[in-house]
Amino acid sequence: MKILAAFDSFKESMTAYAAGEAVQRAYNNVHICPLADGGEGTMEVMNRYLHGDIHEIEVAGPLFKTVHAKLAIMDDLAIIESAQACGLDYLTEEEKNGTEATSYGVGEMMKYAYDHGVKRFLLTLGGSACNDGGIGLLSGMGYGFFDQFDQRIPMNARGLETLDHIKKTRLDLSSIEVEGACDVTNPLCGKEGATYVFGPQKKVKDLEKTDQAMKHYAKIMSELVDKDDSCVPGAGAAGGMGYAIVTGLNGKLVTGFDAVSRTVHLEEAIQEADIIFTGEGKMDHQTLYGKTPIGVLRLAQKYNKPVVAFCGKCEDKETLLEAGFEDVRCINHTDEPLSVLLEKGPQYLEEEVRRYLEEKNV
């Protein structure tokens, strides 16, 4: 029997590849295909297959303090993980401030790649701390955002409140292709938009005021480019960076899982396997909305291949089974502190895989 280990990472416990290695220790015929869904770690997963050069540069962090960000460049393609520049993980709970946070560092990463001859860009949009509509990103690529006195506005959500006019970049955007990888379908504005849905976790101070400013920004931008993309599914991703990619960079949005699975040839690996093991740190009903395990399941169902999921914490198991998983297995069976469970994750995954295989007499 050939097992395909197609895991996402178990956050704070093990990488997607380490999860595959745990399965490999439990059984000798395992193909490891690490995955991600567009959030943190996506660049690393994809570059494992593409063998690009990792560039580490200094850029503006979410609150403008300099951070060291990594991007992968291979030939004319760059993979840029937005969280490397403006990730929530850079901030403590007390420091989170979606009104002041910026995506400017992402624009700096993109401009760096552009200056190195890159023509194709994949930007992963998960885990951002900002809610600036992507004006930071676009500023990094040469756009200008000004108030009524022709002064540059702050590159954050607060700046949107005083926006009066926008000046296009002088860069030749017709020569590049940009994809934004995200796993949400929210529009830019409104009750289902970036501010109201994701603003609270980013600690945006005034949701109504910020959303109105976002609508104002979208109106000015639509007049500049002669199209309105504010309702495109995913425009609200990463605090509006999805919108900036579609409108300001003439790009398109794809699901993070699709972008990764295409790169790592997941579908071909599924066809060659007898059974697929997948999973991530926590699985519940939200897993069914674009997360890696459900993406794996949908592809496997095309070829009638069974899929078993393993996770650190499981809720809504019956819902997951109804979706088509052959089994959903929690790897933790002790009442140890969370820190210990995270540390022992690889060990407990290996043990649970062995337990499953023994039950199946494999």
N, C-alpha and C positions, 0 to 999 in steps of 0.2 A: 504494500500500500504506500502511495506517495502522498505526503501531507504538504500542503502549501500553507506557510505561516505568513499571513497578510495582516499584520497588526498596525494600529496607530500606537503612539506612545502612551504609556501610563504616566501621566504627569507627576513629576517629582519622585517617581519610582524607577522607571526604566524607559529607555528609548524604544522606538518601534523595532529596531534591529536587535536590541537586547532581549526583547520579548520573543523574537524568532529564535534566538540562540537558546533560550530556556526550553522551547519546544524541541529544539535539535538535541539537547541533552537528554530529553525523555524518549526520543525515538530517532532512529538512525537515517531514515529516508525523508528528509525535510528540505524543502526549498524555501528560503527566506526572502520575502518580498516586502520590505518595510514601506509603510504608507503614512500619509498625512492628509489633512483636509483643508489646507490653506492657512492654518494657524501657525503658532510657533513651531519651529522644527521642520517646516516644509522645505525650506531651502536646502537643509542638510540632507534630507531624504532624497530629494531629486538629484542633488549633486553627486550622491553615491553612485548613480547610474550614468550621469553625464560627464563626470570626471573633469569638471571645470576648475579654473583657478579661483581660489578664495582671496578676495581683496578685503582688507580691513582698513577702514577710513574713519576719520573723526567727523561727526555731523552733529547737528542740533538735536538734542533729546526732546522728549515731550514737553518739558518746561524750559527749553532753550539751553539748558546746561549741556556741555559737550559730552557725547557718548562715543564709544567705539562700536561701529556697526560693520557687519560682514555681509558681503554679497558675492555671488558666484557668477563668473563670466566664462563662457565657453564659445569660442569663435565670435559670432555676432549676436549671441543670446546672453541676456543677463537675468538672473533670478534674484529678485529683491524682496526680502521679507520685511514688511512695513514695521513689524514689532521690533525689529533690530534698531530702529530709530525712534519710534514713538510708542513703544509697548507699555501697557499698564504695569508690567512687571518691573519697570524702572522705578515705580513710585510706591511709597508706603501708602497705607490707607489714608493717613492724614494729608499726604501730598497730592492726592488725586484731585484734579480740578479741570473738568472737561471744558470749562469756559475759557481757561487760559492756555490749554494744551495745544500743540501745533503738529502738523504733519510736514513741516519744512525739511526736517532731516531726511524724509523719504525722497523729497525732491532733490536734495543734495546727492543722495545715492544714485538717483536716476541720471542726473546731470553728469556725475562722475563716469558712469557707464557710457553715456552718450559721447562724452569726450574721448573715450577709449574705443570708439568705433562700433559700439553696439547698435544694432538696428531692430532687434526683437527683445521685448521686455515682458517678463512675467512678474507681476507684483502680487504678493500674497497679502491679504487684507485683514487677517485675524488678529485679535488681541490689542487693538490700538487704544490709546488713552485720549485721543483728540475728538473734537466734534466741530471742526473748522470748515466743513464742506469741501475739504481738499484744497483750500486756497494756499496752504503751506506748501503742499506738493507742487502745485502749479507755479507758485512763486519761485521755487527751486529750479523749475524748468523755464524761467524767464518771463512769466506773466507778471503784470503789475496791477495791484489793487489799491485804489486811491479813494480818499474822502472828497468832499465838495471843495476843499481848499487845495486839491491836487497833492496832498500829503499821503504817503503810504500808510495804510491801516495796519494794525497789529495782525499777525498771521495766525489768528485764532478765532474762536466763536465770538469773542467780544469785538473783534475787528469788523465782523460782518455787520454789526449794528450801525456802523458809520460809513459803510461802503457806498460810494457814489458812481464810480466808473471803473472799468477794467481795460487795460491795454494788453493786446496780444503779445505773445512771445515772438522774438525774431528767429528762433530756432526753426529749422525745416522739419516740421512734424510730418510732412507727407512722406518722408524717407524712413519712418519708423513704424513698427507695429507694436501695440501695447495690449496686453491682456491683464485684467484684474481677476484674481482668483478669490472667490468668496463663497460663503455657504448660507447667505441670507438673501431674501427677496424683497426686503423693505425698500420703499421709495425714499426719496430724500426728505420730504416734508410730511407734515400731518401726524395724526395720532399713531399711525403705523410706521412713521419715518424714523430717521436716525436719532433725532433729539429725544422724542418721547419714549422710544423703545429702549435705546441704549444709553441715553443721557444719564439716567439715575445711577447706573453702576460706575459711570465716569465722573459723577458728582458735578454735572452741569448745574449751575446755580439757579437759573430761572428758565424752566423748560418752555413756557409759552413765549417769552420774549425772544429766546434763542431760535425757536422754530419760526417765528415771524421774520427774524433777521435772515434765516436760511431761505425762506420764500422770496424775500427781497433780493438776495444774492442770485437765486435761480432766475428771477425775472431779468436782471441785468445781464447775466451770462447768456440767457437764451436770445436776447436782443443782439448781443455781440456775435454769436455764432449762427444765428438764424435757425435755431431748433431748440426744442424743449425736451430734455432728457430727464427731468426731475422725477418722473414716474416710472422710469425704466426699472424693472426688478433688479435689486442689488445696488441701486443708486445710493441708498442709505448705508451701505457697508462702510465700516471703518470711519464713522462720523462724517460720511459724505465723500470719502475718497473714491468710492465707486462712481459717483456722479462726475467727479473731476476727470477721471480716466475716460469716461464715455464722451463727455462734452468737451473738455479742454484739450484732451490728447487724442481724440478721434479713435479711442480704443473700444474694446468690448469686454464684457464680463462673462466669466465661466465659473463653474463650481470648482472649488479647490480640489475636491476628490477627483473630478474628471481630468483636471490638469495633471495631477500626480499620476493617476492610474494610466493615462495615456503615455506619460514619459517612461514609466517603469514596466510597460507592457504587461499589466496585470491580467488583462483578458486572456492573453496567450498562456500565461502561467496557470490560470484557472483551468483552461482546457486540458492541460497536461497533468493536473492533480486528480487524485481520487476523492480527497476530502479537504476542505479548507478550514483552517483555524484563524479566527480574527478576534478583535476585541480592543478595548481601551480601558482607562481607569474606572470610569463609571458608565453604566448603561441603564437607560430608562426609556420612557416613551419619547423623549426628545431625540434619542438615537435614530428614530425613524425619519427625522427631518434633516437629511444631508450629512449625517456623521459617517465616518469611515466604515464602520461595520455594516450599515445598511447598504452602502455603496457596493461593498464586497458581495453581500447577499444578492443584490439585484443582478449583478454580473454573473454570479454562480448559478442563479436560477435559469439563466439563458441556456445553460448546458446541463441542467439537472444534477448539479453537484451539491452534496450536503455541506452545510456550513455550521460549525460549532463556535460559539462565542465564549470568551473568557474575559472576566473583568474583576476589578478590585471591589466594586460595589454594584449591586444589582437591585433595581426597583422595576416594577411593572413587568415582571418576567412573563406573565401570561400574554401580555400584549406583544412582547418580543417574539414569543413562540408562534403566536398567531400570524406574525409577519412572515414567518418562514424559517427561522433558525431551527436547526435540529435540536439544539440544546443551548442553554445559556448558563454558564458555570461561574460562580463566584470563587475566587482563588483564596479568599480569607476565611478561615474557620476558627479564629481565636479572638479573644477580647483584648489583645495587646494594644497599646497606644498606637495612634495613627502613624507616628514617626517610625515606629518599629515595623508596622505593616508595609510602609513605603520602602523601607530599607530592605526588607525581606521579600519584596515583590517578585524578583526573578526566581527565587527559591520556591515560593508558594505557587507561582505559575507552573513551574516544572512539575511540582508534586501533583497539582490538579490535572495536568495533562496526563501524567502517569496513571492517575486514578481513573480518568475517563477511558483510557486505552485498556486498562485492566477490566473495566466493566464491560467493554465491547469485545473482550478476549482477543485483542490485537497484540 
